Protein backbone atom coordinates (compact mmCIF):
# COMPACT_ATOMS: atom_id res chain seq x y z
CA UNK A 1 0.00 0.00 0.00
CA UNK A 2 1.04 3.60 -0.65
CA UNK A 3 -0.13 6.77 1.10
CA UNK A 4 -1.90 7.95 -2.05
CA UNK A 5 -4.25 4.99 -1.64
CA UNK A 6 -5.56 6.40 1.65
CA UNK A 7 -9.04 7.89 1.18
CA UNK A 8 -8.26 10.90 3.38
CA UNK A 9 -5.16 11.64 1.30
CA UNK A 10 -7.10 11.42 -1.96
CA UNK A 11 -9.79 13.76 -0.64
CA UNK A 12 -7.22 16.25 0.70
CA UNK A 13 -5.30 16.41 -2.57
CA UNK A 14 -8.49 16.73 -4.62
CA UNK A 15 -9.75 19.60 -2.46
CA UNK A 16 -6.39 21.34 -2.69
CA UNK A 17 -6.44 20.93 -6.48
CA UNK A 18 -9.95 22.43 -6.67
CA UNK A 19 -9.36 25.23 -4.17
CA UNK A 20 -6.15 26.69 -5.63
CA UNK A 21 -7.74 28.05 -8.85
CA UNK A 22 -10.47 29.72 -6.76
CA UNK A 23 -7.87 31.34 -4.53
CA UNK A 24 -5.64 32.29 -7.47
CA UNK A 25 -8.51 34.30 -9.00
CA UNK A 26 -8.41 36.81 -6.17
CA UNK A 27 -7.36 40.12 -7.66
CA UNK A 28 -5.30 41.21 -4.67
CA UNK A 29 -2.99 39.33 -2.41
CA UNK A 30 -3.99 39.33 1.19
CA UNK A 31 -2.36 37.43 3.98
CA UNK A 32 -5.02 34.69 4.04
CA UNK A 33 -4.36 33.71 0.42
CA UNK A 34 -0.87 32.44 1.24
CA UNK A 35 -2.00 31.00 4.53
CA UNK A 36 -4.91 29.03 3.05
CA UNK A 37 -2.61 27.63 0.38
CA UNK A 38 -0.12 26.51 3.02
CA UNK A 39 -2.74 25.05 5.35
CA UNK A 40 -4.56 23.15 2.60
CA UNK A 41 -1.26 21.76 1.26
CA UNK A 42 -0.21 20.82 4.77
CA UNK A 43 -3.13 18.41 5.13
CA UNK A 44 -2.02 15.98 2.44
CA UNK A 45 1.67 16.46 3.31
CA UNK A 46 1.05 15.46 6.93
CA UNK A 47 -1.09 12.49 5.90
CA UNK A 48 1.79 11.32 3.68
CA UNK A 49 4.26 11.81 6.52
CA UNK A 50 1.92 10.00 8.90
CA UNK A 51 1.77 7.04 6.56
CA UNK A 52 5.57 6.89 6.53
CA UNK A 53 5.37 6.39 10.29
CA UNK A 54 2.60 3.77 10.18
CA UNK A 55 4.77 1.22 12.00
CA UNK A 56 4.86 3.62 14.96
CA UNK A 57 1.18 4.10 15.87
CA UNK A 58 1.69 7.09 18.15
CA UNK A 59 3.66 8.94 15.45
CA UNK A 60 1.10 7.92 12.82
CA UNK A 61 -1.66 9.42 14.95
CA UNK A 62 0.40 12.51 15.80
CA UNK A 63 0.87 13.44 12.14
CA UNK A 64 -2.77 12.72 11.35
CA UNK A 65 -3.64 15.07 14.22
CA UNK A 66 -1.48 17.76 12.61
CA UNK A 67 -3.33 17.13 9.31
CA UNK A 68 -6.62 17.54 11.19
CA UNK A 69 -5.40 20.85 12.60
CA UNK A 70 -4.45 22.02 9.11
CA UNK A 71 -7.92 21.12 7.83
CA UNK A 72 -9.45 23.15 10.65
CA UNK A 73 -7.06 26.01 9.90
CA UNK A 74 -8.12 25.94 6.25
CA UNK A 75 -11.74 26.29 7.39
CA UNK A 76 -10.72 29.31 9.44
CA UNK A 77 -9.08 30.96 6.43
CA UNK A 78 -12.17 30.25 4.32
CA UNK A 79 -14.20 32.12 6.96
CA UNK A 80 -11.80 35.06 6.80
CA UNK A 81 -11.89 35.17 2.99
CA UNK A 82 -15.69 35.05 3.00
CA UNK A 83 -15.99 37.71 5.69
CA UNK A 84 -13.70 39.97 3.66
CA UNK A 85 -15.93 39.31 0.63
CA UNK A 86 -13.05 37.72 -1.27
CA UNK A 87 -15.03 34.59 -2.13
CA UNK A 88 -18.73 34.24 -2.78
CA UNK A 89 -21.19 32.44 -0.55
CA UNK A 90 -21.56 29.44 -2.86
CA UNK A 91 -17.81 28.75 -2.98
CA UNK A 92 -17.47 29.42 0.75
CA UNK A 93 -20.24 27.01 1.73
CA UNK A 94 -19.05 24.33 -0.69
CA UNK A 95 -15.43 24.33 0.45
CA UNK A 96 -16.26 24.81 4.11
CA UNK A 97 -18.51 21.72 4.01
CA UNK A 98 -15.89 19.74 2.09
CA UNK A 99 -13.18 20.57 4.63
CA UNK A 100 -15.52 19.87 7.55
CA UNK A 101 -16.22 16.44 6.05
CA UNK A 102 -12.50 15.87 5.55
CA UNK A 103 -11.86 16.77 9.20
CA UNK A 104 -14.47 14.23 10.26
CA UNK A 105 -12.86 11.54 8.09
CA UNK A 106 -9.39 12.28 9.50
CA UNK A 107 -10.77 12.19 13.05
CA UNK A 108 -12.52 8.88 12.35
CA UNK A 109 -9.24 7.49 11.00
CA UNK A 110 -7.41 8.65 14.14
CA UNK A 111 -10.05 7.06 16.37
CA UNK A 112 -9.85 3.82 14.38
CA UNK A 113 -6.06 3.73 14.84
CA UNK A 114 -6.41 4.45 18.57
CA UNK A 115 -8.84 1.56 19.00
CA UNK A 116 -6.79 -0.78 16.83
CA UNK A 117 -3.62 -0.03 18.80
CA UNK A 118 -5.24 0.29 22.25
CA UNK A 119 -4.10 3.91 22.63
URGINOR-V6178 format. One record per helix or strand of 2 or more residues. SS is the DSSP state (H for helix, E for strand). FROM is the first residue (numbers start at 1). TO is the last residue. If there is no record, write none. Layout:
BEGIN
ss=SS from=FROM to=TO
ss=SS from=FROM to=TO
END
This chain:
BEGIN
ss=H from=3 to=5
ss=H from=7 to=24
ss=H from=31 to=52
ss=H from=57 to=83
ss=H from=89 to=116
END
